[in-house]
Amino acid sequence: MHPPLEQPGYGPEAVDPYAPQYGQPQYGQPQQYGQPQQYGQPQYQYGQPQYGQPQGYGQPAAYQYQQPYAAGRTNVMSIVALILSVVGLAPVGAILGHVARRQIKQSGEGGDGLALAAIIIGWTLTGLVLVGCCVLAVVAFNSPNMNP
């Protein structure tokens, strides 16, 4: 039988890149070459930055403070606008949807998606009703019963 073939880089003779190598200083041992390392805090004058302090940067937009009471609340007008848009008062629902979105931007409440849905559904249904009325009027004026 042949002994198993070992791939280079594996086995007991492989070199571990994290293991200390001969000729390199170990932790806690002073270096034998070059300038001695200086430890401790660098000396800064008043007004210069210290380590760990961000300089000139504000808080990211995603982490800005919002009112804590508004986190779980949904704007009531956005709910009413969606209901009115679906029930049949589409123009009223669409207009209330616009008002609700303005309120949501000012107060930070939830319900922006509901208000947007009310706007889309309201104006779409209003447009479909207007197109249907126009088609109905054209058909009614072109019917043979209307000619004397």
N, C-alpha and C positions, 0 to 999 in steps of 0.2 A: 504494500500500500504506500501511496505517496503521502507525505505530510501535507496538511492544508496550506494552500498558497496564501500568503499574506499580502495584502495590498499596501502600497507605500502610504505612510501616514497613519497606519493603524498598528496596534500591538505595543509591546513594552518599550520598544526603541523609538516610538513616535515622540515627537517634540510637542509638548503642551505649550501653546502660546501664552498661557497665563501663569505657567510655572516659572520661578526665577531661573535665569540662565547663569552659567558660570561667567564671572567677570562683571556682572551687574550687581549693584548694591541691593541689599535686602532692606525691608522696611525697618526703620529704627537705626540703620547704620549710616554714618556720615558718608557723603560722597568723597571720593578720593581725587577727583579731577575738577578743574575749572574753579570758578569763584564760589565761595560758600554761600548757601542759600540764606536769605534774610527772611525770617518769619515774623508775623505780627501784622498789625493793621498799618496800612500806608498812612502817611502824615498828610492831612488835608487842611487847607485854610478854611476859614469861615465862609460859608456859601457854596462850597464845592460839594459834589455829590459823594455820598457814602455808598458802600456796597449794599445791594438789596433794596435800594430806593429807586423807583422809576422816576424818570426826569421828563417833565413836560408833557406827560400823557394823561388824558382824562380817563374816566371810566368808560369802557366800551358801551356802545348803545344798547346791547342786549342786556346789560346788567344795570341799567339806570333804574332809579327808584320809581315805583309806581304806587298808587294808593292801595293800601292793603285791603280795604273793604270792597274794592271793585273787582277783585280777582275771581270771586265765585259768582258774581251777579251777572245776569243777562239783561240787556236793555229791554224794557217792556214794550217800548214803541216798535222795536224790530219784530217782536212776536206778533203784535197787532197788525203791523204792516203786511207780514206774510199771510196772516189769516185773511185779511181783506183782499189781498191780491188773488188768493186761491178761490175765495167764496164768490167773487163776482164783481166787487168794487175795485177793479184793477187799477184805474188811474189814481184813486185815493190811496190804495196800498203802495203804489210806486212812489208817490209823493212822500208818504210817511216813511218809506224806506230811505229816501234821501235825507230826511230830517233825522232819522234814527242814526244813520252813519255819521252825521255831523256831531250828534250827541256822544256817540261812542268814541270818536276821536278826542273829544274834549275831556270825557270822564274816565276813559280807560276801561269801561265795562266790556263785557263779552257780548256777542250777538251780531258781530259785523257780517258774518256769513248769512245769517237770517235776513238781515236788512238787504244785503246784496241779492239774495234770492227773491225777495219781495220786489225789488226794483226790476229784475230781469223778467220775472213772471208777469208783473203788472204791466210793464210797457209792451211785452210780447202779446199778451191777451188784448190789450187796448188796440194795438196795431191790427191784430187778426179780426177784431170786431169791426174796425173801420173799413178794412178791405172787404169783409163780408157784406157790410152795408152798401158799399159802392157797387159790388157785383150784383147784389139784389136790386139796386136801383137801375142798373143798366139792363138787367133782364126784364124788369117790370116795364120800362119804357119801350122796349123792343118787342113786347108780346103783342099778338094780333088783337087782343081784346082792347088795347089802348087806342087803336086807330079808329076814327069815326067814319 
